[in-house]
């Protein structure tokens, strides 16, 4: 059973930056593809970014590409999301997620493809 704990959320002004972290435990971190999702109340949970097990393969949705950077440190069992040039529409609860994988190269873009989830961290961007 994998446990995920996000941290780093907060309230920032538009144009500023935040870095989220997700600490993983309970499994061999390198065996998991990791994702960052976000959700606004009343709306569906949407993928922000996905990163492969060794960190060399990443995927971003159009709305965050060029502003967000996902990375992972497998030695520290930690996933990161660097968010720059934040916009009010980035306001959401951000969740990290994990999926056990047995090969590299694929990306997983829907919530149902992930097995484990953190509790979420709130990011609020004021205009």
C-alpha positions as CSV (number, residue, x, y, z in Angstrom):
1,X,0.0,0.0,0.0
2,X,1.5,3.3,-1.1
3,X,0.9,6.4,1.0
4,X,1.2,9.9,-0.6
5,X,1.4,13.2,1.3
6,X,1.4,16.5,-0.6
7,X,2.7,19.7,0.8
8,X,3.6,23.2,-0.4
9,X,0.3,24.7,-1.3
10,X,-0.8,28.2,-0.3
11,X,-2.1,31.6,-1.3
12,X,-0.1,33.5,-3.9
13,X,-0.6,36.4,-6.3
14,X,-0.9,35.9,-10.0
15,X,2.5,35.7,-11.6
16,X,4.2,34.2,-8.6
17,X,5.5,30.7,-8.1
18,X,4.9,27.7,-5.9
19,X,6.6,24.3,-5.6
20,X,4.5,21.3,-4.5
21,X,6.0,18.2,-3.0
22,X,4.6,14.7,-2.7
23,X,6.3,12.3,-0.3
24,X,5.7,8.6,-1.0
25,X,6.1,5.7,1.3
26,X,5.0,2.0,1.4
27,X,6.3,1.0,-2.0
28,X,9.4,1.1,-4.2
29,X,9.0,4.6,-5.6
30,X,10.7,3.9,-8.9
31,X,8.1,1.3,-9.8
32,X,5.4,3.9,-10.0
33,X,4.3,6.4,-12.7
34,X,3.3,9.6,-10.9
35,X,0.8,12.2,-11.8
36,X,-0.4,15.6,-10.5
37,X,-4.1,16.3,-10.8
38,X,-6.2,19.2,-9.8
39,X,-9.8,19.8,-8.9
40,X,-12.0,22.8,-8.5
41,X,-15.3,22.3,-6.5
42,X,-18.1,21.4,-8.9
43,X,-15.7,20.4,-11.7
44,X,-14.1,17.2,-12.7
45,X,-10.6,16.2,-11.5
46,X,-8.2,17.0,-14.4
47,X,-4.7,15.9,-15.1
48,X,-2.0,18.5,-14.9
49,X,1.1,16.4,-15.6
50,X,2.4,12.9,-15.6
51,X,6.0,11.6,-15.2
52,X,7.4,8.2,-15.9
53,X,9.1,6.0,-13.4
54,X,12.7,7.2,-14.1
55,X,11.7,10.8,-14.7
56,X,12.9,11.1,-18.3
57,X,9.4,11.0,-19.8
58,X,6.9,13.7,-19.0
59,X,3.5,14.8,-20.2
60,X,1.7,18.2,-19.7
61,X,-1.8,19.3,-20.5
62,X,-1.8,22.4,-22.7
63,X,-3.0,24.7,-19.9
64,X,0.1,24.2,-17.8
65,X,2.8,23.4,-20.4
66,X,5.6,25.9,-20.3
67,X,4.7,27.1,-16.8
68,X,4.7,23.9,-14.7
69,X,7.6,21.5,-14.4
70,X,7.2,18.0,-12.9
71,X,10.2,16.2,-11.5
72,X,11.0,13.3,-9.2
73,X,13.8,12.2,-6.9
74,X,13.6,8.5,-6.7
75,X,16.3,8.4,-4.0
76,X,14.2,10.6,-1.8
77,X,10.8,9.0,-2.8
78,X,9.5,12.5,-3.6
79,X,7.6,14.0,-6.5
80,X,7.7,17.7,-7.2
81,X,5.7,20.2,-9.2
82,X,7.3,23.6,-9.9
83,X,4.5,26.1,-10.8
84,X,5.6,29.4,-12.3
85,X,3.6,32.3,-13.7
86,X,0.6,31.2,-11.8
87,X,-2.9,32.4,-12.9
88,X,-6.1,32.6,-11.0
89,X,-7.5,29.8,-13.0
90,X,-4.8,27.5,-11.5
91,X,-6.7,27.8,-8.2
92,X,-7.6,24.2,-7.2
93,X,-6.8,21.4,-4.8
94,X,-3.8,19.6,-6.2
95,X,-3.4,15.8,-5.8
96,X,-0.5,13.6,-6.5
97,X,-1.2,10.1,-7.7
98,X,0.6,6.8,-8.3
99,X,0.2,3.9,-10.6
100,X,2.3,0.7,-10.5
101,X,4.0,0.2,-13.9
102,X,6.0,-2.7,-15.3
103,X,7.6,-0.8,-18.3
104,X,8.4,2.7,-19.3
105,X,7.0,5.0,-22.1
106,X,3.3,5.2,-21.6
107,X,1.5,8.1,-20.0
108,X,-1.6,7.9,-17.9
109,X,-4.0,10.8,-18.2
110,X,-7.2,9.9,-16.4
111,X,-7.9,9.6,-12.7
112,X,-9.2,6.0,-13.1
113,X,-5.7,4.9,-14.3
114,X,-4.1,5.7,-11.0
115,X,-4.3,3.5,-7.9
116,X,-3.1,5.7,-5.1
117,X,-3.9,9.3,-4.1
118,X,-2.7,11.9,-1.6
119,X,-5.1,14.0,0.5
120,X,-4.5,17.1,-1.6
121,X,-3.1,20.5,-1.0
122,X,-4.9,23.8,-1.8
123,X,-3.4,26.3,-4.2
124,X,-5.1,29.7,-4.4
125,X,-3.9,32.3,-6.9
126,X,-5.3,35.8,-6.4
127,X,-5.6,38.3,-9.2
